[in-house]
Amino acid sequence: MSYRHNIQLTEDKKLRHFLTIEGIPRNVLVEILNTAETFSSVANQAVKKVPLLRGKTIVNLFFENSTRTRTTFELAAKRLSADVLNLNISVSATSKGESLLDTLRNLEAMQSDMFVVRHAESGAAHFIAQHAPKHISVINAGDGWHAHPTQAMLDMFTIRRHFNDFYPLKVAIVGDILHSRVARSQIHALTTLGANEVRVIAPKTLIPVDINSMGVHVYHDLKQGLADVNVIIILRLQQERMAGAFLPSQQEYFHTYGLTQEKLEYASDDVIVMHPGPINRGVEIESLVADGERSVILEQVRNGIAVRMAIMSMAMGSYQAKQEGV
Amino acid sequence: MTALDVNQLIESMAADIKQRMPNMDQSPPLMVGIHTGGAWVAEHLHQKLGLDTQLSRLNISFYRDDFTRIGMHPQVLPSQMLTNIEGRSIILVDDVLYTGRTIRAALNEIFDYGRPQSILLATLVERDGRELPIQADVVGTHVDLDADQQIKLTGPEPLALSIISSKQNSTIE
């Protein structure tokens, strides 16, 4: 599969599709964060809507289940005044034997303008972006172990709201890095935005072999890895993706890698604790920390709406502008 | 062209507003400035009128009518609106009134925050070229310009008006 950089950007380097953080220049990532900041005030309005995407049709194509991501994408689209179709493909036509491309052709015939794609196969969103007609913009809402770029951007937005700048920050990502598309996207976003240091903390069995090429420091000891960090990102232990024996037991994992109040003490005083959800309480994080004063987990969910509004309207707007030749 | 003293224009706008709102003291109006130039003018007006209600700032970029033509605009600060505008009198402030499209967008956005009692439009400069049926109630000055000329407010300190033409640049302060 090819990861052509330019498929995500128009000729004049504006966001067209959002498939992965890789290949998106720093200034575009910053523009996403700034635009999201502007959208955050829409939630204060009595009518929580702006008319930007009125008359556009956005299709949520979910080949894999997800409640939080789908609902925040849906809310974001609705707050932009777009019409939203939610298609749960795993229980739809494909089970009757229709091919992916035929499903897409049908959706195109319904004159949709944007596909938001979640799929268990890595590269699915790329594939769809390559085969969709020019007027359709594709947003990756998570593909296999590969990428979850909108989640990474809402995490960056949350971090920037607390620290303003990425340069001085030490960030630790803890847990199942191997199966995590979120971790991959976060690492790319943090390094592109210039974070001082990105650490990954996990047992050897949950760290991908190519980790060293990603510009991160690897720790196998939680206390050492947490020393002086400003941001802790806890990942969910993805039991549904664990086919082999990666871990002795959940209890063992919690004992060694679970974030507790006591281990939190090793981090910097201004530390924030993040988690992309859903949380396994007592497995990767204890409730005292998840609900504690350093936790920004619910803020992440709220920020997800403004960030997705920004990405959707930027991707949709760049095509419009190109058509007019402005 | 004679030089324009922005402070003097704002002074006369304040006097005009006072005359139009004689019971300002009993029911204080809310002032809303449109990002960026309108918000600068609003700050001065707010001070000159001695309003103690919070000054609101409106970013109208999500209500513009040119998204389908040119896509997203570069972003400025988010709107900071007083959330309860229900039944209040509003003074809407902008720097230049030209086509009227900015004001159309601002009115739509204001109504997404609630239903105000009334809206009075105050602009520092007005010029010909309206494309919508929108007029200002309070105007600092009227300027005659050719179609290839633009008038622009720079600031925030000091505020100055300059006329930019595709042929040459000239400043009138």
HADDOCK unambig.tbl for C-alpha pairs under 7 A between the chains (distance, minus, plus):
assign (segid A and resid 34 and name CA) (segid B and resid 75 and name CA) 6.57 0.50 0.50
assign (segid A and resid 35 and name CA) (segid B and resid 75 and name CA) 5.74 0.50 0.50
assign (segid A and resid 37 and name CA) (segid B and resid 78 and name CA) 6.57 0.50 0.50
assign (segid A and resid 38 and name CA) (segid B and resid 75 and name CA) 6.91 0.50 0.50
assign (segid A and resid 38 and name CA) (segid B and resid 77 and name CA) 5.87 0.50 0.50
assign (segid A and resid 38 and name CA) (segid B and resid 78 and name CA) 4.02 0.50 0.50
assign (segid A and resid 39 and name CA) (segid B and resid 78 and name CA) 6.77 0.50 0.50
assign (segid A and resid 41 and name CA) (segid B and resid 78 and name CA) 5.86 0.50 0.50
assign (segid A and resid 41 and name CA) (segid B and resid 79 and name CA) 5.98 0.50 0.50
assign (segid A and resid 44 and name CA) (segid B and resid 83 and name CA) 6.84 0.50 0.50
assign (segid A and resid 45 and name CA) (segid B and resid 83 and name CA) 6.83 0.50 0.50
assign (segid A and resid 45 and name CA) (segid B and resid 112 and name CA) 6.04 0.50 0.50
assign (segid A and resid 45 and name CA) (segid B and resid 113 and name CA) 4.75 0.50 0.50
assign (segid A and resid 46 and name CA) (segid B and resid 112 and name CA) 5.86 0.50 0.50
assign (segid A and resid 46 and name CA) (segid B and resid 113 and name CA) 4.69 0.50 0.50
assign (segid A and resid 46 and name CA) (segid B and resid 114 and name CA) 6.19 0.50 0.50
assign (segid A and resid 47 and name CA) (segid B and resid 112 and name CA) 4.80 0.50 0.50
assign (segid A and resid 47 and name CA) (segid B and resid 113 and name CA) 6.28 0.50 0.50
assign (segid A and resid 50 and name CA) (segid B and resid 62 and name CA) 6.07 0.50 0.50
assign (segid A and resid 50 and name CA) (segid B and resid 63 and name CA) 6.55 0.50 0.50
assign (segid A and resid 51 and name CA) (segid B and resid 62 and name CA) 6.86 0.50 0.50
assign (segid A and resid 51 and name CA) (segid B and resid 63 and name CA) 6.11 0.50 0.50
assign (segid A and resid 52 and name CA) (segid B and resid 62 and name CA) 5.67 0.50 0.50
assign (segid A and resid 52 and name CA) (segid B and resid 63 and name CA) 6.49 0.50 0.50
assign (segid A and resid 52 and name CA) (segid B and resid 67 and name CA) 6.91 0.50 0.50
assign (segid A and resid 314 and name CA) (segid B and resid 72 and name CA) 6.12 0.50 0.50
assign (segid A and resid 317 and name CA) (segid B and resid 67 and name CA) 6.67 0.50 0.50
assign (segid A and resid 317 and name CA) (segid B and resid 71 and name CA) 3.77 0.50 0.50
assign (segid A and resid 317 and name CA) (segid B and resid 72 and name CA) 5.65 0.50 0.50
assign (segid A and resid 318 and name CA) (segid B and resid 71 and name CA) 5.66 0.50 0.50
assign (segid A and resid 320 and name CA) (segid B and resid 68 and name CA) 5.49 0.50 0.50
assign (segid A and resid 320 and name CA) (segid B and resid 69 and name CA) 5.97 0.50 0.50
assign (segid A and resid 320 and name CA) (segid B and resid 70 and name CA) 6.40 0.50 0.50
assign (segid A and resid 320 and name CA) (segid B and resid 71 and name CA) 5.90 0.50 0.50
assign (segid A and resid 321 and name CA) (segid B and resid 69 and name CA) 5.54 0.50 0.50
assign (segid A and resid 321 and name CA) (segid B and resid 70 and name CA) 4.21 0.50 0.50
assign (segid A and resid 321 and name CA) (segid B and resid 71 and name CA) 5.20 0.50 0.50
assign (segid A and resid 324 and name CA) (segid B and resid 69 and name CA) 5.87 0.50 0.50
assign (segid A and resid 326 and name CA) (segid B and resid 70 and name CA) 6.18 0.50 0.50
